[in-house]
Amino acid sequence: MSDSRYEVILYWSAEDGAFIAEVPELAGCASDGATYAEALANVEVVIQEWLETARELGRPILEPRGRLLY
């Protein structure tokens, strides 16, 4: 399981015909899925991969801030 302390925003995209899961605190970190649960499961994998890649490249990783307000 990935670091699920990061906020995930899930929504239906009619244009894509899929649920989209975005992680606002991790630039470009997003996934999709045919179902809500699939999109969430997919983004958990992408979060882990995003963090691993950032570490390998020596890039800074923001600490999760919890619920973000927009």
C-alpha positions in Angstrom: 0.0 0.0 0.0 1.2 3.5 -0.8 1.4 6.5 1.4 -2.3 7.3 1.6 -1.9 10.4 3.7 -2.0 12.5 0.5 -5.4 13.9 -0.4 -7.0 12.2 -3.4 -9.7 13.9 -5.5 -11.9 11.4 -7.3 -14.5 12.4 -10.0 -16.3 11.1 -13.0 -15.1 12.4 -16.4 -17.7 12.0 -19.1 -15.0 13.1 -21.6 -12.7 10.2 -20.6 -15.5 7.8 -19.8 -13.7 6.9 -16.6 -13.3 7.9 -13.0 -10.2 10.2 -12.5 -8.1 10.2 -9.3 -5.8 13.2 -8.8 -3.3 13.9 -6.0 -3.0 17.7 -5.9 0.1 17.8 -3.7 2.1 15.6 -6.1 2.4 17.4 -9.4 1.1 15.3 -12.3 0.2 12.4 -10.0 -3.1 11.0 -11.3 -4.8 7.8 -12.6 -8.1 6.6 -13.8 -10.3 3.6 -13.7 -13.6 2.2 -14.9 -15.0 2.3 -11.4 -14.4 4.5 -8.4 -12.6 1.7 -6.5 -10.4 0.9 -9.5 -9.4 4.6 -9.9 -8.5 4.7 -6.2 -6.5 1.4 -6.4 -4.7 2.6 -9.5 -3.7 6.0 -7.9 -2.4 4.2 -4.8 0.2 2.5 -7.1 0.9 5.8 -8.9 1.5 7.6 -5.6 4.1 5.0 -4.7 5.8 5.2 -8.1 5.8 9.0 -8.0 7.5 9.0 -4.5 10.1 6.4 -5.6 10.9 8.3 -8.7 11.2 11.6 -6.8 13.6 10.0 -4.3 15.7 8.4 -7.1 16.0 11.8 -8.8 16.8 13.6 -5.6 13.7 15.8 -5.9 12.0 17.3 -2.9 8.8 15.6 -1.6 6.3 17.7 0.2 4.9 16.3 3.4 1.1 15.6 3.2 -0.8 18.6 4.6 -4.1 16.7 5.0 -7.3 18.2 3.8 -6.7 20.9 1.3 -9.2 23.8 0.9 -9.8 25.3 -2.6 
